Amino acid sequence: MRPSLDDLRAQRPDLSLALYAMTPGGGVTLEIYDDGQVYTFTGATEAEAILAAFPPPPETPPATTPDSVFD
């Protein structure tokens, strides 16, 4: 899934967000303001900048069953 700024705003209404690009065709910057702190993330696109700030959780491997009760 490609996250959007609207998705992020809906999921995290407690954060203040700024998304901008200073150079046409250049990278995108996402600034997150939280409790007096500013966190900056960049990416080639809006989605990449958001994923840099909020990477998806690692996939959990499926639970394996032992071959026998003694394993």
C-alpha positions in Angstrom: 0.0 0.0 0.0 1.2 3.5 -0.9 0.6 5.8 2.1 -0.6 9.3 1.5 -0.5 12.4 3.6 -4.3 12.1 4.1 -3.8 8.5 5.4 -1.1 9.7 7.8 -3.2 12.6 9.0 -6.2 10.3 9.7 -4.0 7.7 11.5 -2.0 10.3 13.6 -4.2 13.4 14.3 -1.9 14.2 17.2 1.0 15.2 14.9 1.5 18.4 12.9 2.8 17.6 9.4 4.4 19.6 6.6 5.2 18.1 3.2 7.1 20.1 0.5 9.4 19.9 -2.4 11.8 22.8 -3.0 13.1 21.8 -6.4 10.8 20.8 -9.3 11.3 17.1 -9.9 13.5 16.9 -6.8 13.0 15.1 -3.5 10.1 15.5 -1.1 10.6 16.5 2.5 8.2 15.5 5.3 8.5 17.4 8.6 6.7 16.1 11.7 6.2 18.3 14.6 5.6 16.6 17.9 5.8 18.0 21.4 8.2 20.8 20.4 10.4 18.5 18.4 10.8 18.6 14.6 11.7 15.4 12.7 12.6 15.5 9.0 12.4 12.7 6.5 13.1 12.8 2.7 12.3 10.6 -0.2 11.9 10.8 -4.0 8.1 10.8 -3.6 5.5 11.6 -0.9 5.0 7.9 -0.2 8.8 7.3 0.2 9.1 10.2 2.6 6.2 8.9 4.7 7.6 5.3 4.6 11.0 6.7 5.8 9.2 8.2 8.8 6.8 5.3 9.4 8.2 2.1 8.0 5.9 -0.9 7.9 6.3 -3.4 10.7 8.5 -6.3 9.9 6.6 -9.4 8.7 6.4 -12.1 11.3 7.3 -15.5 10.0 4.6 -18.1 10.2 4.6 -20.2 13.3 6.2 -23.5 12.6 5.0 -26.7 14.1 7.5 -29.2 15.4 7.8 -32.5 13.6 7.1 -34.3 16.8 6.2 -33.4 20.3 9.8 -34.1 21.3 11.3 -31.4 19.1 
